Amino acid sequence: MPEGSSTKRTYAGPPSKTVRRDGTMSYVRYSRKITREICQRLAQGEVWQKICNTGRMPSYATLYTWLRKYPDFAADYAQAREMAADLRADKVLLVAEEATTATVQRDRLRVGALQWHAGKAAPRKYGARAGDDGADEGGARRLIIEVRHFEVAYREDGTAYTRQIPKGDEGDGR
């Protein structure tokens, strides 16, 4: 799939048992050809639910077994998911630009679903906190709490108002 992927051959082990949608049984053996096709289809925006258990594709469980067992595949898979997130983010703009008053409700639903899916697939890029500068260099979030003190003051005409006490003038140990 992606350039730079390792072409090193690994023993795939015994085939994994997969139950097809029509209820029949099949066996799928790990191969770079199958994993390359999986990654290409995911990168083009297909969802795994529609890909799995069809043709010679493995089941959900087999996919996750392969992701744990084969690091090269896991890296290609992650890249394919990020590519799919980019595709969905681009689709958001297209849907929004093509929206009309007649389709606005349906288009809002599509945009929301595309945004959610892109945010889950690439949270650092499209997640709710993407671009938020509330994190330090290590990625840890930081919380800054500023304590301010106020007092009731009176104007020359006798009306009361609240004013902030300047720092250093708290006086009573606060």
C-alpha positions in Angstrom: 0.0 0.0 0.0 2.1 3.0 1.1 5.5 3.5 -0.4 8.3 2.4 1.9 6.3 -0.6 3.2 8.4 -3.6 4.0 8.3 -6.4 1.4 9.9 -8.8 3.8 8.0 -12.2 3.7 6.7 -13.5 6.9 5.2 -16.9 7.7 1.5 -16.3 7.8 0.7 -19.2 10.0 -2.5 -21.2 9.6 -5.5 -19.6 7.9 -8.1 -17.8 10.0 -11.6 -19.1 10.0 -14.2 -16.5 8.7 -18.0 -16.9 8.6 -19.3 -15.2 5.5 -22.5 -13.1 5.5 -24.4 -15.9 3.8 -23.5 -18.2 6.7 -20.9 -20.3 4.9 -17.4 -20.8 6.3 -14.1 -19.8 4.6 -10.5 -19.6 5.6 -8.3 -16.6 5.1 -4.6 -16.7 5.2 -2.6 -13.5 6.0 -0.8 -12.1 2.9 0.6 -8.8 1.9 -1.7 -8.9 -1.2 -4.8 -9.0 1.0 -3.6 -6.5 3.5 -2.6 -4.1 0.7 -6.1 -4.4 -0.8 -7.6 -3.8 2.7 -5.5 -0.6 3.1 -6.3 0.7 -0.4 -10.0 0.2 0.1 -10.0 1.9 3.5 -7.9 4.8 2.2 -10.5 5.3 -0.5 -13.2 5.7 2.1 -14.8 2.3 2.2 -15.8 1.2 5.7 -14.6 -2.1 7.2 -18.1 -3.2 7.9 -18.7 -3.4 4.1 -15.3 -4.9 3.3 -15.1 -7.7 5.9 -16.4 -11.2 5.3 -16.8 -10.5 1.5 -14.8 -12.2 -1.2 -11.5 -13.3 0.3 -11.5 -10.6 3.0 -11.1 -11.6 6.7 -13.6 -11.1 9.5 -13.5 -8.3 12.1 -11.8 -10.5 14.6 -9.2 -11.7 12.1 -8.4 -8.1 11.1 -7.6 -7.1 14.7 -5.6 -10.3 15.3 -3.5 -9.3 12.2 -3.1 -5.8 13.5 -1.6 -7.1 16.8 0.5 -9.8 15.1 2.0 -7.9 12.1 3.5 -4.4 12.9 4.0 -3.6 9.2 0.3 -4.1 8.5 -0.6 -2.1 11.6 1.4 0.9 10.3 -0.1 0.6 6.8 -3.6 0.3 8.3 -3.0 3.4 10.5 -1.9 5.4 7.4 -4.9 4.2 5.4 -7.2 5.3 8.2 -5.6 8.8 8.2 -5.9 9.0 4.5 -9.6 8.1 4.8 -10.0 10.8 7.4 -8.5 13.4 5.0 -10.9 12.2 2.3 -13.9 12.6 4.6 -12.7 16.1 5.7 -12.6 17.0 2.0 -16.1 15.6 1.5 -17.3 17.9 4.3 -16.4 20.9 2.2 -18.0 19.5 -1.0 -21.2 18.6 0.8 -21.4 22.1 2.4 -20.7 23.8 -0.9 -23.4 21.8 -2.7 -26.1 22.3 0.0 -29.3 23.9 -1.0 -32.3 25.0 1.0 -34.0 21.8 0.0 -31.2 19.6 1.1 -29.8 21.5 4.1 -31.2 19.0 6.8 -29.8 16.0 5.0 -26.5 17.7 4.3 -26.1 18.7 8.0 -26.5 15.1 8.9 -23.9 14.1 6.3 -21.5 16.8 7.4 -21.8 15.8 11.0 -21.3 12.1 10.3 -18.2 12.9 8.1 -16.7 15.2 10.7 -17.3 12.7 13.5 -15.7 9.9 11.5 -12.7 12.0 10.4 -12.2 13.1 14.1 -12.2 9.5 15.3 -9.8 8.3 12.6 -7.4 11.2 12.9 -8.1 12.9 16.3 -5.0 15.0 16.4 -5.8 16.5 13.0 -9.7 16.6 13.0 -10.7 15.8 16.6 -12.6 18.2 18.8 -9.4 19.6 20.2 -7.4 19.8 17.0 -5.3 22.9 16.8 -6.1 23.7 20.5 -3.0 25.2 22.0 -3.9 24.2 25.6 -1.2 21.4 25.5 2.4 21.7 26.4 5.2 20.3 24.1 4.8 16.8 25.4 1.1 16.8 24.5 -0.1 16.9 28.1 -3.0 19.3 28.8 -2.4 22.1 31.3 -4.9 23.9 33.4 -4.3 27.4 34.5 -6.4 28.7 37.4 -6.2 32.4 38.2 -7.7 33.5 41.6 -9.1 37.0 41.6 -10.5 38.8 44.6 -13.3 41.4 44.6 -14.7 43.8 47.1 -17.8 46.0 47.4 -16.9 49.7 47.0 -19.1 52.8 47.1 -19.2 55.7 44.7 -19.3 59.3 45.8 -23.1 59.3 45.3 -23.4 56.3 47.7 -24.2 53.6 45.1 -22.4 50.3 45.6 -20.4 48.5 42.9 -18.0 45.5 42.8 -14.3 46.0 42.0 -11.4 43.7 41.6 -8.7 44.0 44.2 -5.3 44.5 42.5 -2.8 41.7 43.1 -0.7 42.4 46.2 -3.4 44.5 47.9 -5.4 41.6 49.3 -4.3 42.5 52.8 -6.1 39.8 54.7 -3.9 36.8 53.7 -5.8 35.6 50.7 
